[in-house]
Amino acid sequence: MSTLHDFLHKGSFSSLQARLLEMNPVDLARELEQMERGEMLMVFRLMPKDLAAAVFTYLDSSLHQHIVESITAHEIRELIDEMFIDDAVDLLEELPSNMVRAIINNTSPSTRSLINAFLKYPENSAGSLMTVEFVGLYEDMSCKDALELIRHSGVDKETIYTCYVTDKSRHLTGAVSLRRILLSDNDCLISEIMHSSVISVHTSEDQEEVAKKFQLYDLLAMPVVDKEGRIVGIITIDDIVDVIEAENTEDMEIMAALHPSENEYMKTGVWELSRNRIVWLTILMISATFTGMIISHYGEMLQQVVVLAAFIPMLMDTAGNCGSQAATLIIRGMAVGEIHLKDWLKIVWKELRVGCLVGLALAALNFARLQIFADNNLMIDLCVTITLFMTVLLAKTIGCILPIIAKSCKLDPALMASPLITTIVDALSLLIYFAVAQTLL
């Protein structure tokens, strides 16, 4: 970065341009973000068109609007035309609508047509993720002709490692790798070496489902087809990595009882952070009043056997932790496709057995601890021990059932994570505790 500053301040623009060409676009984008806005814009304008387009896609979204507002209409047109269409669409989705119209009006007719078509696809769908820059081959092509086509048009494609085969009506009929083409005889037809069973997605398919297919089949690219089975674009692994990161972040925020945010933490204002948290905190606070109502209802019993109150935190914490463990495993299993709704009976049966083993172990340890270190009545120790076993068993069961119920109701299972599970299990563990105490004491 100091080298870029030196070249810029000395006016050695030719040396600066030569240095820019040596740098990786990702590293260059990171360094531009550290510069003052004026210097950043000057360096950006010194870049060749193809490098500027590559660097632009890696810049922070807050700089996109500044650059678009600062450069000329002609420069905007060159920038958009040089970008891959999916990156151009991602840029436009971040900008205000008036700026989007101005940019689209300054692009070439062909690019404008493509962008308008992409903007019609639902947000977070396969259609909004795909790019049209792919290599399309025909079944009756020879390997020699295919290589000539790849050499001629591959420079503008997002990937050439997998080529997709269509008929004359652009219906997807197969796929073939560049490696297979290179290793085959020149006269060999594409139809003879292609794979006819191609994993594809529909334009309206949700991006989370697309990401699962990428993970399941270990793909680097996947074709996107319309209702008639015609290929309209491809999705590449770099976009799917971003989708997986975004989906995992959203699940983590929901599991922590936060309203999902699209902005990074350091770029989110205090008011927005507060707004994202206050709704669920209010719901959980109100629901926690049931715990207080239960304790108040059994207040007379607690006055008679005061020592019972000392074990309430331990029972509630243990139950909440057990429920959270089970819920986290089930939610994660559903997210990665390891657990399905049809498996609900097996899941409940497994968690019941786990709950029995864990409950027996914790109950035995607790009973031994109370007998050795506490000077309580035997019936009180039994009351606490029996309650501990029952609450662990119940918490494990509830922790696995609630995410399954949420999934069957078309809700995000992550909603049934730690805060909500803990609140529900706390109330039930108190009910069990006092019911056992009434019976034994």
C-alpha positions in Angstrom: 0.0 0.0 0.0 2.9 2.4 0.8 4.2 1.6 -2.7 0.9 2.7 -4.3 1.0 5.9 -2.2 4.5 6.7 -3.3 3.8 6.2 -7.0 0.6 8.3 -6.6 2.2 11.2 -4.8 5.2 11.3 -7.1 3.0 11.3 -10.2 4.6 8.0 -11.5 1.4 6.9 -13.1 3.0 4.5 -15.5 4.9 2.7 -12.7 1.7 2.7 -10.7 -0.3 1.0 -13.5 2.5 -1.6 -13.9 2.3 -2.3 -10.2 -1.5 -2.6 -10.3 -1.3 -5.2 -13.1 1.0 -7.4 -10.9 -1.4 -7.4 -7.9 -4.2 -9.9 -7.2 -7.7 -8.2 -7.6 -8.8 -9.3 -4.1 -5.6 -7.9 -2.4 -6.0 -4.7 -4.5 -9.6 -4.2 -3.4 -8.6 -4.6 0.3 -5.9 -1.9 -0.2 -8.2 0.5 -2.0 -10.6 0.3 1.0 -7.9 1.6 3.2 -7.2 4.7 1.1 -8.9 8.0 1.2 -11.8 8.3 -1.1 -10.0 10.7 -3.5 -6.9 8.6 -3.8 -8.9 5.4 -4.1 -10.9 6.9 -7.0 -7.7 8.1 -8.8 -6.1 4.6 -8.5 -9.3 2.9 -9.7 -9.4 5.1 -12.8 -5.9 4.2 -13.7 -6.7 0.5 -13.9 -7.4 -1.3 -17.2 -11.1 -2.0 -17.8 -10.9 -5.7 -17.1 -8.9 -5.2 -13.8 -11.2 -2.4 -12.7 -14.3 -4.7 -13.2 -12.6 -7.5 -11.3 -11.5 -5.3 -8.4 -14.9 -3.6 -8.2 -16.7 -6.9 -7.5 -14.5 -7.4 -4.4 -14.9 -3.9 -3.0 -17.0 -3.2 0.0 -20.6 -2.4 -1.0 -20.3 1.0 0.7 -17.8 2.1 -1.9 -19.8 0.9 -4.9 -22.2 3.9 -4.7 -19.4 6.3 -4.2 -17.6 5.1 -7.3 -20.7 5.0 -9.5 -21.6 8.6 -8.4 -18.0 9.8 -9.1 -17.3 8.4 -12.6 -18.8 9.4 -15.9 -21.6 7.7 -17.8 -19.2 6.3 -20.3 -17.0 4.8 -17.5 -20.1 3.2 -16.0 -21.0 1.6 -19.3 -17.5 0.2 -19.7 -17.5 -1.1 -16.1 -20.8 -2.8 -16.3 -20.1 -4.3 -19.8 -16.8 -5.7 -18.5 -18.4 -7.3 -15.4 -19.9 -10.8 -15.4 -23.7 -10.4 -15.6 -24.3 -12.0 -12.1 -21.9 -9.5 -10.5 -23.5 -6.6 -12.3 -26.9 -7.7 -11.0 -25.6 -8.0 -7.5 -24.3 -4.5 -7.7 -27.6 -3.1 -8.9 -29.5 -4.8 -6.1 -27.4 -2.8 -3.6 -28.0 0.6 -5.1 -30.9 3.0 -4.9 -33.6 2.6 -7.6 -32.9 6.0 -9.2 -29.2 5.1 -9.5 -30.1 1.7 -11.0 -32.2 3.4 -13.7 -29.3 5.7 -14.6 -26.9 2.8 -14.8 -29.1 0.6 -16.9 -29.8 3.5 -19.3 -26.0 3.9 -19.8 -25.3 0.3 -20.6 -25.3 -1.3 -24.0 -28.7 -2.6 -25.3 -27.6 -6.3 -25.0 -26.3 -5.8 -21.4 -29.4 -3.8 -20.5 -31.7 -6.6 -21.8 -29.8 -9.2 -19.8 -29.9 -7.2 -16.6 -33.6 -6.5 -16.9 -34.2 -10.2 -17.4 -32.2 -11.1 -14.3 -33.9 -8.4 -12.1 -37.2 -10.1 -12.8 -36.2 -13.3 -11.0 -37.2 -13.6 -7.3 -34.6 -12.6 -4.8 -32.5 -15.5 -3.4 -33.6 -17.7 -6.3 -31.4 -19.7 -8.6 -32.3 -17.3 -11.4 -30.9 -14.3 -9.4 -27.6 -16.2 -8.7 -26.8 -17.5 -12.2 -24.7 -16.0 -15.0 -25.1 -16.4 -18.7 -21.4 -16.6 -19.4 -20.9 -20.3 -20.0 -19.7 -22.5 -22.9 -22.5 -24.1 -24.8 -21.8 -27.0 -27.2 -23.9 -29.1 -29.6 -24.2 -32.9 -29.7 -23.0 -33.2 -33.3 -19.9 -31.1 -32.7 -16.5 -32.8 -32.9 -13.9 -32.4 -30.2 -11.8 -30.3 -32.5 -14.7 -27.9 -33.3 -15.5 -27.7 -29.5 -11.9 -26.7 -28.7 -12.0 -24.1 -31.4 -15.2 -22.7 -29.9 -13.8 -22.7 -26.4 -10.6 -20.9 -27.6 -12.7 -18.3 -29.4 -15.3 -17.5 -26.8 -13.9 -18.9 -23.5 -12.0 -15.7 -22.5 -15.4 -14.0 -21.8 -16.9 -17.0 -19.9 -17.0 -17.4 -16.1 -15.8 -21.0 -16.4 -14.7 -23.3 -19.2 -14.0 -26.4 -17.1 -17.5 -27.8 -17.6 -19.3 -27.3 -20.9 -23.0 -27.9 -21.3 -24.5 -29.6 -24.4 -27.8 -28.6 -25.9 -29.9 -29.4 -28.9 -30.8 -26.8 -31.5 -33.6 -25.6 -29.3 -31.2 -25.0 -26.3 -32.7 -27.9 -24.3 -30.1 -29.2 -21.9 -29.0 -32.7 -23.0 -25.7 -33.3 -21.4 -22.4 -32.0 -19.9 -18.8 -32.6 -20.7 -15.6 -31.5 -19.0 -12.8 -29.7 -20.8 -10.4 -32.4 -19.7 -12.6 -35.1 -21.4 -12.6 -33.0 -24.6 -8.8 -32.5 -24.5 -8.1 -36.2 -24.0 -10.4 -37.4 -26.7 -9.7 -37.7 -30.5 -10.3 -34.7 -32.6 -12.9 -36.5 -34.7 -14.8 -37.8 -31.7 -18.3 -36.4 -31.3 -19.4 -34.6 -28.2 -22.5 -36.9 -28.0 -20.1 -39.8 -27.5 -18.2 -38.4 -24.5 -20.8 -36.3 -22.7 -22.7 -37.3 -19.6 -26.4 -37.2 -20.3 -27.6 -37.3 -16.7 -26.9 -33.7 -15.6 -27.7 -32.3 -12.2 -29.6 -29.0 -12.8 -31.8 -26.5 -10.9 -34.8 -24.5 -12.0 -34.7 -20.7 -12.2 -37.2 -20.3 -9.3 -35.5 -22.8 -6.9 -34.4 -21.4 -3.6 -30.7 -20.6 -3.2 -30.5 -22.7 0.0 -31.7 -25.8 -2.0 -29.2 -25.0 -4.7 -26.4 -24.8 -2.1 -27.4 -28.2 -0.8 -27.2 -29.7 -4.3 -23.7 -28.3 -4.7 -22.6 -29.8 -1.4 -24.3 -33.2 -2.1 -22.8 -33.6 -5.6 -19.5 -31.8 -5.0 -20.0 -29.5 -8.1 -18.0 -26.6 -9.3 -20.8 -25.3 -11.5 -24.5 -26.2 -12.1 -26.8 -25.4 -15.1 -30.0 -23.5 -14.5 -33.0 -24.4 -16.7 -36.4 -22.9 -17.4 -39.8 -24.7 -17.3 -39.2 -26.2 -20.8 -35.8 -27.6 -19.7 -33.8 -25.0 -21.8 -30.5 -23.9 -20.2 -30.6 -20.2 -19.4 -27.4 -19.9 -17.3 -25.1 -21.5 -14.8 -24.3 -21.0 -11.1 -20.6 -21.3 -10.1 -19.1 -22.4 -6.8 -17.9 -18.9 -5.8 -21.5 -17.6 -5.6 -22.6 -20.7 -3.6 -19.8 -20.1 -1.0 -21.4 -16.7 -0.4 -24.8 -18.2 -0.2 -23.7 -20.8 2.4 -22.0 -18.1 4.5 -25.1 -15.9 4.4 -27.5 -18.8 5.2 -25.3 -20.0 8.1 -25.1 -16.4 9.5 -28.8 -16.1 9.3 -29.4 -19.4 11.1 -26.9 -18.3 13.8 -28.7 -15.0 14.4 -32.1 -16.7 14.5 -30.8 -19.3 17.0 -29.5 -16.5 19.2 -33.0 -14.9 19.1 -31.9 -12.0 16.8 -33.7 -10.6 13.8 -31.4 -11.4 10.8 -29.5 -8.5 9.4 -27.9 -8.2 6.0 -25.2 -5.7 7.1 -21.9 -6.5 8.9 -21.8 -5.8 12.6 -19.3 -2.9 12.4 -21.4 -1.3 9.7 -24.7 -1.6 11.5 -26.0 1.3 13.6 -26.8 1.1 17.3 -30.5 1.7 16.6 -30.7 -1.1 14.0 -28.9 -3.5 16.3 -31.3 -2.6 19.2 -34.3 -3.0 16.9 -33.1 -6.5 15.8 -32.8 -7.7 19.4 -35.7 -6.1 21.2 -38.5 -8.0 19.6 -37.4 -11.5 20.7 -36.1 -10.2 24.0 -39.5 -8.9 24.7 -41.2 -12.1 23.7 -38.8 -14.2 25.9 -39.2 -11.8 28.8 -43.0 -12.1 28.7 -42.9 -15.8 28.3 -40.5 -16.1 31.3 -43.2 -14.6 33.5 -44.8 -18.0 33.5 -41.8 -19.2 35.5 -42.4 -16.6 38.1 -46.1 -17.4 38.2 -45.3 -21.1 38.9 -42.9 -20.1 41.7 -45.6 -17.8 43.2 -48.2 -20.5 43.0 -46.1 -22.8 45.1 -44.9 -20.1 47.4 -46.5 -21.7 50.5 -44.6 -24.9 49.9 -41.3 -23.0 49.5 -42.0 -21.3 52.8 -42.5 -24.6 54.6 -39.5 -26.3 52.9 -37.1 -23.4 52.3 -34.3 -25.6 51.2 -36.2 -26.5 48.0 -35.5 -23.0 46.6 -31.8 -23.6 46.7 -32.0 -26.3 44.0 -34.2 -24.3 41.5 -31.3 -22.7 39.6 -29.5 -26.0 39.2 -32.5 -27.8 37.9 -33.5 -25.0 35.5 -30.0 -24.6 34.1 -29.4 -28.3 33.6 -32.8 -28.7 31.9 -32.2 -25.7 29.6 -28.7 -27.0 28.7 -30.0 -30.4 27.9 -32.8 -29.0 25.7 -30.4 -26.7 23.9 -28.0 -29.6 23.1 -30.7 -31.7 21.6 -32.2 -28.8 19.6 -28.8 -27.7 18.2 -28.0 -31.1 16.9 -31.4 -31.5 15.3 -31.4 -28.0 13.7 -27.9 -28.6 12.4 -28.8 -32.0 11.1 -31.8 -30.6 9.2 -29.7 -27.7 7.8 -27.1 -30.1 6.2 -29.7 -32.6 5.1 -28.8 -35.4 7.5 -32.2 -35.4 9.2 -35.6 -35.5 7.5 -39.2 -35.1 8.8 -39.9 -38.8 8.1 -37.2 -39.7 10.7 -39.0 -38.0 13.5 -40.0 -41.3 15.4 -36.4 -42.5 15.2 -35.1 -39.2 16.5 -37.5 -39.1 19.4 -36.6 -42.7 20.3 -32.9 -42.0 20.2 -33.2 -38.8 22.3 -35.3 -40.7 24.8 -32.5 -43.2 25.2 -29.9 -40.5 25.4 -32.0 -38.7 28.0 -32.3 -41.8 30.1 -28.5 -42.4 30.1 -27.6 -38.8 30.7 -30.4 -38.3 33.3 -29.3 -41.4 35.2 -25.7 -40.3 35.3 -26.5 -36.8 36.4 -29.0 -38.0 39.0 -26.6 -40.5 40.5 -23.8 -37.9 40.7 -26.2 -35.3 42.2 -27.6 -37.8 44.8 -24.0 -38.8 45.9 -23.1 -35.1 46.1 -26.1 -34.3 48.3 -25.5 -37.3 50.6 -21.8 -36.4 51.1 -21.8 -32.6 51.3 -25.4 -31.6 52.2 -27.2 -32.1 55.5 -30.7 -32.5 54.1 -33.5 -34.9 54.8 -33.3 -38.0 52.6 -36.7 -37.3 51.0 -35.5 -33.8 49.9 -32.4 -35.4 48.3 -34.6 -38.0 46.5 -37.0 -35.2 45.4 -34.2 -33.2 43.8 -32.7 -36.4 42.2 -35.9 -37.7 40.8 -36.8 -34.2 39.4 -33.3 -33.9 37.8 -33.7 -37.2 36.0 -37.3 -36.4 34.8 -36.4 -32.9 33.6 -33.3 -34.1 31.7 -35.5 -36.7 29.9 -38.2 -34.2 29.2 -35.7 -31.5 28.0 -34.0 -33.9 25.5 -37.4 -34.9 24.1 -38.7 -31.4 23.8 -35.4 -30.2 22.3 -35.7 -32.7 19.4 -39.4 -32.4 18.9 -39.8 -28.6 18.6 -37.5 -28.1 15.6 -39.3 -31.0 13.8 -42.7 -29.4 14.5 -41.3 -26.1 13.2 -40.1 -27.7 10.0 -43.4 -29.5 9.4 -45.2 -26.1 9.8 -42.9 -24.6 7.1 -41.1 -22.5 9.7 -37.3 -22.1 10.2 -36.2 -24.8 12.7 -33.6 -22.3 14.0 -36.5 -20.5 15.7 -36.6 -23.3 18.2 -33.1 -22.8 19.4 -31.5 -22.1 22.8 -33.5 -19.1 24.1 -36.9 -20.4 23.3 -36.2 -24.0 24.3 -34.7 -22.8 27.6 -37.7 -20.7 28.4 -40.1 -23.6 27.8 -38.0 -26.2 29.6 -37.5 -23.9 32.6 -41.3 -23.7 33.2 -41.8 -27.4 32.8 -38.9 -28.3 35.1 -40.4 -26.2 37.8 -43.8 -27.9 37.4 -42.2 -31.3 37.7 -40.1 -30.2 40.7 -43.1 -29.0 42.7 -45.3 -31.9 41.7 -42.6 -34.4 42.9 -42.1 -32.3 46.1 -45.8 -32.4 46.8 -45.9 -36.1 46.4 -42.8 -36.9 48.5 -42.9 -34.2 51.1 
